[in-house]
Amino acid sequence: MIKIDFSDGRVTMVVCPVDGRCGFRRLADIAYRVLNIDVTLGEDYVVFVSKSGGICKIIHCDEQGSLLIVRMLHRGRFERFLMEAEGPAAKPLTPQELMKFLDGETLYVKRESLWRG
């Protein structure tokens, strides 16, 4: 289990998969344009999963700089989500849910739990 404290900000998972080659700037741009989350304010951790499900990336900023965390599992893939939503959709997560997800556990998402910007 990884040991990172995500409790000092909001955690939001972007529901639609992204290109796993995207770096910090591209992911921050997606978060801002699609979800209106300005990660440079240091209030949010934004989670992205690659289209293949093999890579999970988390972006965040603090007063010292930008942070890009990349997680790949030794076995299996990160869950992909199938859901119905109108417009951009993301799932708010607790730090505990994020830690479980990063360890390869399945998250169960209800339609009414989606955040719409």
LUMKE-235877 format. One line per 10 residues: for each residue z, x, y of N, C-alpha, C. Coordinates in Angstrom, 1 decimal. Example, Ala and Ser with C-alpha at 12.3 -4.5 7.8 and 13.67 -1.06 7.14 Angstrom:
7.8 13.2 -5.7 7.8 12.3 -4.5 7.8 13.2 -3.3  7.1 12.8 -2.2 7.1 13.7 -1.1 7.9 12.9 0.0 .
***
This chain:
0.0 0.9 -1.2 0.0 0.0 0.0 0.0 0.9 1.2  -0.8 0.5 2.2 -0.9 1.3 3.5 0.3 0.9 4.3  0.7 1.8 5.2 1.8 1.6 6.1 1.5 1.7 7.6  0.9 0.7 8.1 0.6 0.6 9.5 1.2 -0.6 10.1  1.8 -0.5 11.3 2.4 -1.7 11.9 1.5 -2.4 12.8  1.1 -3.6 12.4 0.1 -4.4 13.2 0.9 -5.5 14.0  2.2 -5.4 14.1 3.0 -6.5 14.7 3.0 -6.4 16.2  2.5 -5.4 16.8 2.5 -5.3 18.3 1.3 -6.0 19.0  0.5 -6.8 18.2 -0.6 -7.4 18.8 -1.1 -8.6 18.0  -2.1 -9.3 18.5 -2.7 -10.4 17.7 -3.7 -9.8 16.7 .
-3.7 -10.4 15.5 -4.7 -9.9 14.5 -5.7 -11.0 14.3  -6.9 -10.7 14.5 -8.0 -11.7 14.3 -9.1 -11.2 13.3  -9.4 -11.9 12.3 -10.4 -11.5 11.4 -11.7 -12.2 11.8  -12.8 -11.5 12.0 -14.1 -12.0 12.2 -14.6 -12.5 10.9  -14.9 -13.8 10.8 -15.3 -14.4 9.5 -16.7 -14.0 9.0  -17.7 -13.9 9.9 -19.0 -13.5 9.5 -19.1 -12.0 9.2  -19.8 -11.6 8.1 -19.9 -10.2 7.8 -20.7 -9.5 8.9  -20.4 -8.2 9.0 -21.1 -7.3 10.0 -21.8 -6.1 9.2  -22.6 -5.4 9.9 -23.2 -4.2 9.4 -22.1 -3.2 9.3  -21.9 -2.7 8.1 -20.8 -1.7 7.8 -21.0 -0.4 8.5 .
-22.2 -0.1 9.1 -22.5 1.1 9.8 -22.0 1.0 11.3  -21.6 -0.1 11.8 -21.2 -0.3 13.2 -20.0 0.6 13.5  -20.0 1.2 14.6 -18.9 2.0 15.1 -18.0 1.1 16.1  -17.0 1.8 16.7 -16.1 1.1 17.6 -16.8 0.4 18.7  -17.7 1.0 19.4 -18.3 0.3 20.6 -19.1 -0.9 20.2  -19.8 -0.8 19.1 -20.6 -2.0 18.7 -19.7 -3.1 18.2  -18.6 -2.8 17.5 -17.7 -3.8 17.0 -16.9 -4.4 18.2  -16.5 -3.6 19.2 -15.8 -4.1 20.4 -16.8 -5.1 21.1  -18.0 -4.7 21.2 -19.0 -5.6 21.9 -19.1 -6.9 21.2  -19.2 -6.9 19.8 -19.3 -8.2 19.1 -18.0 -9.0 19.3 .
-16.8 -8.4 19.3 -15.6 -9.1 19.5 -15.6 -9.8 20.9  -16.1 -9.0 21.9 -16.1 -9.6 23.3 -17.2 -10.7 23.5  -18.4 -10.4 23.0 -19.5 -11.3 23.2 -19.3 -12.6 22.4  -18.9 -12.5 21.2 -18.8 -13.6 20.3 -17.5 -14.4 20.4  -16.4 -13.6 20.5 -15.0 -14.3 20.4 -14.3 -14.2 21.7  -14.9 -13.5 22.7 -14.2 -13.3 24.0 -12.9 -12.6 23.9  -12.8 -11.6 23.0 -11.7 -10.8 22.8 -12.0 -9.4 23.4  -11.3 -9.0 24.4 -11.5 -7.7 25.1 -10.5 -6.8 24.4  -10.9 -6.1 23.4 -10.0 -5.2 22.6 -9.5 -4.0 23.5  -10.1 -3.7 24.6 -9.7 -2.6 25.4 -8.4 -2.9 26.2 .
-8.0 -4.2 26.2 -6.7 -4.6 26.8 -5.5 -4.2 26.0  -5.7 -3.8 24.7 -4.6 -3.4 23.9 -3.8 -4.5 23.3  -4.2 -5.7 23.3 -3.5 -6.8 22.8 -3.9 -7.3 21.5  -5.0 -6.8 21.0 -5.6 -7.4 19.8 -6.0 -6.3 18.8  -5.9 -6.7 17.5 -6.5 -5.9 16.4 -7.6 -6.9 15.9  -8.8 -6.4 15.8 -9.9 -7.2 15.3 -10.4 -6.6 14.0  -10.5 -7.5 13.0 -10.9 -7.1 11.7 -12.3 -7.5 11.3  -13.1 -6.6 10.8 -14.4 -6.9 10.4 -14.6 -6.5 8.9  -15.4 -7.2 8.2 -15.8 -6.9 6.8 -17.3 -6.7 6.7  -17.7 -5.6 6.1 -19.2 -5.4 5.9 -19.8 -6.5 5.1 .
-21.2 -6.6 5.2 -21.9 -7.5 4.5 -21.8 -7.4 3.0  -21.6 -6.1 2.5 -21.5 -5.9 1.1 -20.1 -6.1 0.6  -19.1 -6.2 1.6 -17.7 -6.4 1.2 -17.0 -5.1 0.8  -17.7 -4.0 0.9 -17.2 -2.7 0.5 -16.4 -2.0 1.5  -16.5 -2.4 2.8 -15.8 -1.7 3.9 -15.2 -2.8 4.8  -13.9 -2.5 5.2 -13.2 -3.3 6.2 -12.9 -2.3 7.4  -13.2 -2.8 8.6 -12.9 -2.0 9.8 -12.1 -2.8 10.7  -11.1 -2.1 11.3 -10.2 -2.7 12.3 -10.3 -1.9 13.6  -10.4 -2.6 14.7 -10.5 -1.9 16.0 -9.3 -2.4 16.8  -8.8 -1.4 17.7 -7.7 -1.6 18.6 -7.7 -0.6 19.7 .
-7.1 -0.8 20.8 -6.9 0.2 21.8 -5.5 0.2 22.3  -5.0 1.3 22.7 -3.7 1.5 23.3 -3.9 2.3 24.6  -2.8 2.7 25.2 -2.9 3.5 26.4 -3.5 4.9 26.2  -3.5 5.4 25.0 -4.0 6.7 24.7 -5.5 6.7 24.3  -6.0 5.6 23.9 -7.5 5.6 23.5 -7.8 4.5 22.5  -9.0 4.6 21.9 -9.5 3.6 21.0 -9.2 4.0 19.6  -9.1 3.0 18.7 -8.7 3.2 17.3 -9.7 2.5 16.4  -10.3 3.1 15.4 -11.1 2.5 14.4 -10.5 2.9 13.1  -10.0 1.9 12.3 -9.5 2.1 11.0 -10.6 1.6 10.0  -10.9 2.5 9.0 -11.8 2.1 8.0 -11.1 2.1 6.7 .
-11.2 1.0 5.9 -10.6 0.9 4.6 -11.6 0.6 3.6  -11.7 1.4 2.5 -12.5 1.1 1.3 -11.6 1.1 0.1  -11.7 0.1 -0.7 -10.9 0.0 -1.9 -11.5 0.9 -3.0  -10.6 1.4 -3.8 -11.0 2.2 -5.0 -11.7 1.3 -6.0  -11.2 0.0 -6.1 -11.8 -0.9 -7.1 -12.0 -2.2 -6.4  -13.1 -2.9 -6.7 -13.4 -4.2 -6.1 -13.9 -4.2 -4.7  -14.0 -5.4 -4.2 -14.6 -5.6 -2.8 -13.6 -6.5 -2.0  -13.8 -6.4 -0.7 -13.0 -7.3 0.1 -13.6 -8.7 0.0  -12.8 -9.7 0.0 -13.3 -11.1 -0.1 -14.3 -11.5 1.0  -15.3 -12.2 0.6 -16.2 -12.8 1.6 -15.8 -14.3 1.7 .
-16.0 -14.8 2.9 -15.5 -16.2 3.2 -16.7 -17.1 3.3  -16.7 -18.2 2.6 -17.7 -19.2 2.8 -17.0 -20.4 3.4  -17.4 -20.8 4.6 -16.8 -21.9 5.3 -17.8 -22.5 6.2  -17.4 -23.7 6.7 -18.2 -24.4 7.6 -17.5 -24.4 9.0  -18.3 -24.0 10.0 -17.7 -23.9 11.4 -18.8 -24.2 12.4  -18.4 -24.7 13.5 -19.4 -24.9 14.6 -19.1 -23.8 15.6  -20.1 -23.0 15.9 -20.0 -21.9 16.8 -19.3 -20.7 16.2  -18.9 -19.7 17.0 -18.2 -18.5 16.5 -16.9 -18.9 15.9  -16.6 -18.3 14.8 -15.3 -18.6 14.1 -14.6 -17.3 13.7  -13.3 -17.3 13.8 -12.5 -16.2 13.4 -11.2 -16.8 12.8 .
-10.5 -16.0 12.1 -9.2 -16.4 11.4 -8.1 -15.6 12.0  -7.1 -16.2 12.7 -5.9 -15.5 13.1 -5.1 -15.1 11.8  -4.6 -13.9 11.8 -3.8 -13.5 10.6 -2.5 -13.0 11.1  -1.5 -13.1 10.2 -0.2 -12.4 10.5 -0.4 -11.0 10.0  0.5 -10.1 10.5 0.4 -8.7 10.0 0.6 -8.6 8.5  1.4 -9.5 8.0 1.6 -9.5 6.5 0.3 -9.9 5.8  -0.4 -10.9 6.3 -1.6 -11.3 5.6 -2.7 -10.2 5.7  -2.7 -9.5 6.8 -3.7 -8.4 7.0 -3.3 -7.3 6.0  -2.1 -7.0 5.8 -1.7 -5.9 4.9 -2.1 -6.3 3.4  -1.9 -7.5 3.1 -2.3 -8.0 1.7 -3.8 -7.9 1.6 .
-4.6 -8.4 2.6 -6.0 -8.3 2.6 -6.5 -6.9 2.4  -5.9 -5.9 3.1 -6.3 -4.5 3.1 -6.0 -3.9 1.7  -5.1 -4.5 1.0 -4.8 -4.1 -0.4 -5.7 -4.8 -1.4  -6.6 -5.6 -1.0 -7.6 -6.3 -1.9 -7.2 -7.7 -2.3  -6.1 -8.2 -1.8 -5.7 -9.6 -2.2 -6.6 -10.6 -1.5  -6.8 -11.7 -2.1 -7.6 -12.8 -1.6 -6.8 -13.6 -0.5  -7.5 -13.9 0.6 -6.9 -14.8 1.6 -7.5 -16.2 1.5  -6.7 -17.2 1.5 -7.2 -18.5 1.4 -7.3 -19.1 2.8  -8.5 -19.5 3.2 -8.8 -20.0 4.6 -9.1 -21.5 4.6  -8.4 -22.2 5.4 -8.6 -23.6 5.6 -9.5 -23.8 6.8 .
-10.3 -24.8 6.8 -11.2 -25.0 7.9 -10.4 -25.2 9.2  -9.3 -26.0 9.1 -8.6 -26.2 10.4 -7.8 -25.0 10.9  -7.8 -23.9 10.1 -7.1 -22.7 10.6 -8.0 -21.8 11.3  -9.3 -22.1 11.5 -10.2 -21.3 12.2 -10.0 -21.3 13.7  -10.2 -20.2 14.3 -10.1 -20.1 15.8 -11.5 -20.3 16.3  -11.6 -21.1 17.3 -12.9 -21.2 18.0 -12.8 -20.8 19.4  -13.6 -19.9 19.9 -13.6 -19.4 21.2 -14.4 -20.3 22.2 .
***
